[in-house]
């Protein structure tokens, strides 16, 4: 039988291992979103995207950002 102390420490160790992985995923996601927004803004400035397409892509990207931040 496993004692409560060792079960709790095992859960804490598992959480500690997962936190850096989650932080990397979030950072990678944020970097990708940053790049996507940057390219979108460049296209808008260059006039290679319609205002409707720009607004739609911007809203979609902002939704992804909200979901990523909420976890």
N, C-alpha and C positions, 0 to 999 in steps of 0.2 A: 504494500500500500504506500502511496506517495504522500508525504507530509504536506500540509498546507503551505509551509514556508518554501519548500522547494518548488511547488507548483506555481506559487506567486513569483518566485525569482525566475522560473522558466518563462512565464508569460512576459515578465519585464524584459528579459533578454530578447525574446522574439520581437517585442515592440521596438526595442533599440535597434535591431537589425533592419526592420522595415522602414524606420524613419528616414535614414539617408537615401534609401531607394526611392521613397515617395518624394523627397525633396529634389532628387535628380530629375524625376519625371516631371514635376511641376516646373522646374527651371527650364528643362528642354521644351516643355509646352509653351512656357512664356517666351522663350527665345524664338520659337517658331511663329508665335502670334505676333511678336514684335517685327519679325522679318516680313510677315504677310501684310501687316499694316503699313510698313514702310514702302513695300512694292506697290500697294494699293494707292498710297498717296502720290508716289512717283507717277503712276499711270494717270491719276487725276490731273496732276500738274502738267503732264505732257499732252493731255487731251485725248488719250487713247482708250478711255473708258467713259461710257455715258454716265450722267448723274444718277439715273435709275440703277444701273449696274453697280455703281460706286456705293450708293446708299444700301443696296441689298447686301453686297459683300461686307461692307462695314458693320451692318447690323448682325450678320451671321458671325463675324469674327468677334464682336463684342459679346454675343451670347456664349460663344465657346469660352471666352475669358471669364465671364461670370460663373460658368459651370466649373471651370478649372479652379477658380479661387474658392468656391464653396466646398470643393473636394468631393 
